[in-house]
Amino acid sequence: MTSAAQPYFIQALRASAALTILWHHFALYAPLTEWAAPLLGDLLSWLARYARATQVFFVVSGFVAAQTIGSRVWRFSQLGRFVLQRYCRLGLPYLAIVLAILPIYEFARGWVPDDVLGQPVSLAQFLAHLFFLQDILGYEALSAGLWFVCINFQLGFGYAFGMMLQQRFGRGGDSLFAVLGWGTSIYSLFHFSLDPSGDSWALYFFPYFFMGILVHKALARRSQGELAAFQCLLVLAVLYEWRWRLVIAMLFGTLLFVAERSGLGQRWPRSRWISGLGKISFSLFLVHFPVLILVGALWARLGWDTPALAVGGLLAAFVASVVGAWFFHRWVETPAALLSKRFRAPRRADEGGAGGQRLVLEH
């Protein structure tokens, strides 16, 4: 991540979200969590139920997309290049994890419960993963969290398509984009996202992503009216049917706006550790589940199933996940991001927005 002014607060959001998701999965999947329950049962139960933060990633993704995708010249002919760009940026690290987890599953088979590992991988299941289609086609995901990459890919393409329409229609494009964004959000909030079976599609998560776009728009234009109106829409959606994920999105969307508007986000929190975790957050999101499976299988083979040793296993899996994420970011994610830049659309003359600050390495 490089920029004229480091986005410390965004890095902190990414770091905290990645750690929250990591511990949610660590508390959710056997065998380590079951063995550690006598010592950490209440904490693990709380983490399994409440420690969820993918909405934070979606809000931040929308904000970063508005800074990057939204600042480029878009034509219909460039959408194909964008698909290649996003596949390099998101798909190559994702595929590396898919390939890495196959031998781990073979090592863990018989030692980690089958409801965690799933059935042996079929060719059709593997091919579905290559094209981000496993959830849509009804195949088991090979790793926890892969669904997020699929949804982020859909959201990015949808936003690029929306920017192409906006730029094609000139002055009326802004109004068209607003109508599409608000209309899609309303349909999602009051109908589509009420059915959990729709969570294989970007439409289910679109309101969080759109909030990030509106946060950027409010900052760039120094006007928060539309963002405030959207927050009111989310309040109505919560009153219509309670959803904790909407409250989380509202809270962190507001925090992001306040931090960036006040300038605090560019200078706080100044911590090398937090910035480092934020930098490798995508890699950490991808690698932690395979590491958890590997450590769980190793502990099972060694017979280390006492509560104290299981707690040690969870801590070892955490440390190994962070270290593994650092190497994965260095040798997989960063080269994939550099390759993706070859397919980016040209920049607009007014690129940079307020203050000329922008994020170079996007998610």
N, C-alpha and C positions, 0 to 999 in steps of 0.2 A: 504494500500500500504506500503510495507516494502522492503527495499533494503539497501545494504551497503552504498550507497550514494543516497539520495533522488533525483529522476528525476524532479527537480523543473520545468524545461521548459515544459516537457511533461504534467505535471499537469496543468500548465498554459494554454497550448493548449487545453486540455480537458475542462477546466473551461470556457475559452472564447468561445469555440465552443458550449458548452451546453447553455450558456447564450444567444448567438446569435440565436440559434434555438428556445429557449424559447420565445424571444421577436418577432421573426418572426411569430410564431404561435399566440402570444398574439395580434399582429397587424392584423392577417389574419382572425380570427374567431369572429363572432358576438356572443352576442350583445354588449359587453363592448366597442369594438373598434368602433362600429358605434355611440354609444352615446358619446364617447370621441372625435370624429372627429372634432367638432367645435374648440376644444382647441389644439388638437395634430394631426390634419389631415395630414399635410405634413410629419411629423415624422413617423406616423403610415404607411402611404403609402410607404415611403422609406423602412421601415423595412419589410413590406410585400413583396416588390419587390426584395430587395437586401440582406437582412440579412439571408444568408444561409451558412451553414458551415459543412454539413455532410461530405464533402470531407476531411476536416481536421480530423474527426474521422476515416475515412477509411485509411488515410495515417498513422496515429498513430497506428491504429489496425494492419496494415501490419508490422510496425516497432516492435511492442510488440510481435506479432506472431513470428517474426524471432528470437526474444530473448527467447521465451518460447517454442512454438511448434517446431521451427527449431532446438532446442538444444536437442531433445529427440530421442530415438531409436524407429523407426517405422517399424512395420510389418503389413501385410494385416489383420492379426487376431486382431490387436489392434484398427482398425478403428471403430469397434462397441463400444468399450469402450470409444473412443473419442467422438462418438455421444452422449453417456450418459453423459460424462463430460461436453460437450458444452451445452447440454440441461439443466443440472443442473445450469451451470454458467449463461447462458442467458435466458433459457426458464422458469425457476421457477420465477424469478422476473417479466418477461413478462406476465406469466399466472396470477400472483398476481394482476397486473394492469388490465388485462382482467376481472377478477372476481370483482375487486373493482369498475370498471367503470359501471357495469351493474346497480346497485342501483342508482348510480349518474345520469345515463341516465333516469331512471324512475322518479327521483326527478325533472329533468330538462325538461322532455317532456311537451310541451305546453308553455314553458317559454323561451327556447332557440330554434332558428330556426331549422327546420327539416333537412335543408341542412348541418347543422353542426353535428347534432346527427345521421343522417341517419335513415333508417327504423328500426322498432323494430327487435331485434336480433332473428334470427332463429337458430334452433338446428344445421343445416348444417353449418351455418356461424360460430357458436361457435366451432364446431368440426374442421373446417378448420383452425381456429386459434391455436388449440392445436398442430397442426403439421406444423405450419408456412406456410400454403398453401393458405391463404385467397387471396393474390394478384394473385397467379398463377391460382387459380380456379375462379377468378373474383368476389369474395365477398368483400363487403365494410369492410374496416378496422375499428375496434372498437375504436381505439385511434390513434391520429396523432403520427407518429414516430415508430409505431410497425413494419413497413416495414424494418426499419434499422436493427432491431434485426434479422429478417428473412434473410436479405442479409448477415449480419455478420456471421450468422450460416453457410450459404452456402460457404462463403469465407474461413472460418476456416476449414471446411471439405475438400474443394478443396486443401488448402495448406497442410493439413495433408496427403492427398492422394499423392500430389506431393513430399512430403518429403519421403514417403514410396517408391515411384519409384526411387527417387534419391539415397537412401541408398541401395536399392535392386541391382542397377546396378553398385555399387562400384565407381571406378574412373570415369567411363563414366556418372555417375549419375548427376554430376554438369552440364555437357553439356546438358544432357537431360532436366534437370530442367530449364536451361536458355532458351532452345529452346521452351519449353512449355510456360514459362512465357512471353517471347517476342512475340511468335506467338499469344498467347491469347490476349495480349495487342494490338497488331497491328490489329487483327480482330475486337476487341471491338472499338478501336479508329476510324477506317476508315469504319466500316460497322454497327456492332451491336448497338452501343450506339448512332447512328444517328437517330434511331427510338425510340421515347419515350415509345412506347408500350412494349419495352424490359426491362423496369426498375423493373420488378418482379424477375429478375435473376441476380445472382452475376456477370455474364459476363459483364453486363452493367457498373458496378463500378470497375471491376478488375484492370484497370490501376492505380487507386489511391492506392489500397491495395498493388499492386506490387511495386509502388514507395517506400512505407514504407519498404518493404523487401530489396530493393536495397540500401536505405539509411543505413540500418543496415549492409548490406554486405560491403558497401564502408567503413564504420567505422571499421568493424572487420578486413578487409584486408588492410586497409590503402591505398586504391586505389579507386579513384572516377571516373575512366574512363567509367565504365558501367553506372553509375548513370548519368554522363554528357551526354552520348549517349541517354539515355532514356529521359532526359529533351529535347534534340534536337528532339526526336520523338514526344514529346508532342507539341513542337513548330510547327512542320509540321502539326500535327492534328488540331491545332488552325487555321493555315493558310488554311487548307483544308476546314474546317467549324468552324466558331467562336463558342466557348463554354466557357462561363465565368467560369464554374466549373473546367475546365482544368487549367485555369490560377491560380485559387485559390490553386489547388493541387500542381502546380509547385512552387508557392510562399512559401507555408508552408512546402513542402518537402525540399526545399532549406534551409529555416530557421531552420528546425529540424537538418539537416546535419551540418550546420555551428555551431549551438549551442552545439551539442554533440561533434563535432570534436574539438572545442576550449575549451571544458570543462565548458563553460558557463552554459550549460543546467543542470549541476549537482549542481550549486550554485546560480542560478538566475531564477526567482525572489523569494527571500526568504520572503514569506508572508504567514502567517498562514491562512489568509482568502482565498487566491488564491489556496494554497495547499488543503485546506479543500473543496473548491468548485470542484477542480479537482478530489479529492477522491470520491465525491458523484455525479460526473457528469453523470454517467450512470443512477443512481437513479433519478436525476433531469430530465434527458431526458425522463424518463418514466412517472413521476408523474405530470409534469407540465400541461399537457392537461386535465386530469381529474380534477385537481384543478381549472383550468380556467373555465371549464364547471360548476363546483359546485358553484364558486363565481358568475359567470354570472347568473345562475338560481336563486341564493339567492338574488342578486341585483334586478332581474326582479320581483320576488315575493314581495319584499319590496317596489317596485316602485322607486328605486334609479336610475333613468335614465337620470338625468341631466349631462351635460358634466363634471362638477367638481366632482360629485360623481362617475362617470364612471372612471375618471382618478384615483380616490381613489381606485376603485375596481381593476383596473389593478395593482396598487401598492400592494394592499392587496393580490391579487393572486400571485404576485411575491414572497412576503415574505412567504406566506403559502406554495408555491412550494419549496422554499429553506428549510424551516423547515420540511416539509413533506418528502423531499428527504433525509434529515439527518436521520430521523426515519426509513425511508424505507431502507436506506443503512445499518443501524444498525441491524434491525430486519428481513430483507428479503434478501438483496443482499449479505451481508457478510456470513450468514449461507449457502446460496446457493453456494457461492464460496468455502467455506470450504468443503461442501459435494462433490463438483466437483473434488476436489483433490484426492479423493479415486479412481478415474478412470483414472488418468494420466498415460501416458506411462513412462517407466523408462528413466532416464537421460543418456546422453552419457558421456563418460569419459572426453571429452574435453569441457564440459559445462562451460559456463561463458564468453567465448569470450575475447575480449580485456578488460583488467582491472578486469575481474571477476565480473562485475556488472550486475545485472539482475533484472527484475521486477517479483515480486512474485504474485501479484494479477493482472491477465490479463483480457483484454476485447476482 
